[in-house]
Amino acid sequence: MRFMVIVKADKNSEAGTLPDENLIVAMGKFNDELIKADMLLAAEGLHPSSKGVRIRLSAQDKPVVIDGPFIGEAGLIAGFWLIQAKTKEEVIAWFMRCPSDVGEIEIRQVFEAEDFDPVIKTEAGRATMEAEQAFRKPG
C-alpha cells in the first residue's frame, strides 16, 4: 500500500522561510532510514502558495485560474512523502519518529487500481498509458 504523508503549511513555510540547518540534517537522516527500510518513494518540499495557482473546474463554466497566495494556512501543504508500507500502523510508527520541528503531518492512503471497479480500472489504465506514451514522444 502507498501512503502520502502531508506536512501542513505554517506561517514560516508560507513566508518562504527555509528550515534551519539542524532540521534539514535531521530530515536527511530520517529520510535515509526510510530509504534503507525500502519505504520511501518520494519526498519533496513545496514553495509557498504565493508562488502557486489553483484552477477552479466546473461542468457549467470555463476553468478559472486563481493566483496565490491563498488565504489561511488551514488546508495548505508545505511538503510531502510518498511511502510504501504494509499497513497504516507501520507508517504511523515510522512517523512518530519524524523530527518534531516538522509540525503537523497528515497520513492518507493512496488509491490503487485494485480499489476501482473493473470498467473504471480499464479506462483509467488506458488513459494513463496514453498519457505516458504522449509524454515520452520526442519533440
VMD Tcl script that draws the C-alpha trace (Angstrom):
set ca {
  {0.00 0.00 0.00}
  {1.07 3.55 -0.66}
  {0.55 6.45 1.72}
  {1.02 10.17 1.31}
  {2.34 11.84 4.43}
  {1.48 15.53 4.17}
  {3.36 18.28 6.01}
  {0.94 21.07 6.88}
  {1.93 24.63 5.99}
  {2.56 27.20 8.69}
  {3.39 30.90 8.75}
  {7.09 30.16 8.13}
  {6.58 27.87 5.14}
  {4.03 30.32 3.69}
  {6.59 33.14 4.13}
  {9.06 31.08 2.08}
  {11.38 30.61 5.04}
  {13.54 27.53 4.57}
  {14.04 25.15 7.51}
  {17.13 25.71 9.61}
  {20.23 23.56 9.09}
  {19.52 21.34 12.11}
  {16.10 20.37 10.77}
  {17.49 19.76 7.28}
  {20.15 17.42 8.72}
  {17.59 15.62 10.92}
  {15.21 15.22 7.97}
  {18.04 13.86 5.84}
  {18.79 11.21 8.47}
  {15.09 10.32 8.79}
  {14.73 10.04 5.01}
  {17.85 7.86 4.84}
  {16.24 5.48 7.34}
  {13.09 5.33 5.19}
  {15.25 4.57 2.13}
  {17.11 1.79 3.97}
  {13.72 0.33 5.01}
  {12.73 0.39 1.30}
  {9.71 2.55 2.08}
  {10.47 5.97 0.57}
  {9.07 6.55 -2.93}
  {9.33 10.36 -2.95}
  {9.87 13.27 -0.56}
  {9.56 16.91 -1.53}
  {9.13 20.35 -0.03}
  {6.89 22.88 -1.74}
  {7.25 26.59 -2.42}
  {4.71 28.81 -0.62}
  {1.22 29.24 -2.02}
  {2.18 32.76 -3.16}
  {4.07 31.06 -5.99}
  {1.20 28.71 -6.83}
  {-2.10 28.80 -8.66}
  {-5.39 26.99 -8.31}
  {-7.59 26.04 -11.21}
  {-11.29 26.03 -10.41}
  {-13.02 23.47 -12.64}
  {-16.76 23.39 -13.19}
  {-19.01 21.40 -15.51}
  {-21.06 24.56 -16.12}
  {-18.35 27.20 -16.52}
  {-14.94 27.64 -18.11}
  {-11.95 26.82 -15.88}
  {-10.72 29.76 -13.79}
  {-7.08 30.28 -12.75}
  {-6.61 31.79 -9.29}
  {-3.17 33.12 -8.35}
  {-1.79 32.55 -4.86}
  {-1.25 33.31 -2.09}
  {-4.22 31.50 -0.65}
  {-5.92 32.78 2.47}
  {-5.24 30.98 5.74}
  {-2.86 28.14 6.40}
  {-5.55 25.50 7.01}
  {-5.56 23.05 4.13}
  {-2.25 24.26 2.68}
  {0.70 21.90 2.47}
  {4.41 22.60 2.74}
  {5.71 19.21 1.61}
  {5.08 15.51 1.45}
  {6.47 11.99 1.50}
  {5.13 9.16 -0.63}
  {5.62 5.95 1.33}
  {5.26 2.23 0.53}
  {4.17 0.22 3.59}
  {2.22 -2.88 4.57}
  {-0.18 -1.05 6.91}
  {-1.20 2.41 8.06}
  {0.01 1.42 11.53}
  {3.51 0.86 10.13}
  {3.52 4.39 8.66}
  {2.27 5.83 11.94}
  {5.04 4.04 13.85}
  {7.68 5.41 11.50}
  {6.39 8.98 11.53}
  {6.13 9.06 15.32}
  {9.96 9.23 14.98}
  {9.89 12.12 12.50}
  {11.80 15.24 13.63}
  {9.34 17.24 15.75}
  {10.18 20.59 14.15}
  {8.26 19.48 11.06}
  {4.99 20.40 12.79}
  {1.67 18.76 11.99}
  {1.53 15.93 9.46}
  {-1.38 14.03 7.93}
  {-1.27 10.43 6.66}
  {-3.56 9.40 3.81}
  {-3.69 6.13 1.90}
  {-3.34 6.40 -1.89}
  {-5.94 4.64 -4.04}
  {-4.57 1.72 -6.06}
  {-6.00 0.38 -9.33}
  {-7.43 -2.61 -7.44}
  {-9.67 -0.24 -5.47}
  {-11.73 0.59 -8.56}
  {-14.48 -1.16 -10.48}
  {-13.01 -3.25 -13.37}
  {-14.51 -0.96 -16.06}
  {-13.15 2.17 -14.41}
  {-9.81 0.45 -13.84}
  {-9.58 -0.46 -17.54}
  {-10.46 3.08 -18.68}
  {-8.12 4.70 -16.17}
  {-5.31 2.35 -17.17}
  {-5.87 3.10 -20.85}
  {-5.88 6.86 -20.23}
  {-2.74 6.63 -18.11}
  {-0.94 4.56 -20.74}
  {-1.90 7.02 -23.50}
  {-0.71 9.96 -21.38}
  {2.62 8.25 -20.66}
  {3.12 7.48 -24.35}
  {2.38 11.09 -25.33}
  {4.79 12.34 -22.66}
  {7.61 10.11 -23.94}
  {7.30 11.12 -27.61}
  {10.35 13.10 -28.72}
  {9.89 16.74 -29.67}
}
mol new
graphics top color blue
foreach p $ca { graphics top sphere $p radius 0.5 }
foreach p [lrange $ca 0 end-1] q [lrange $ca 1 end] { graphics top cylinder $p $q radius 0.2 }
display resetview
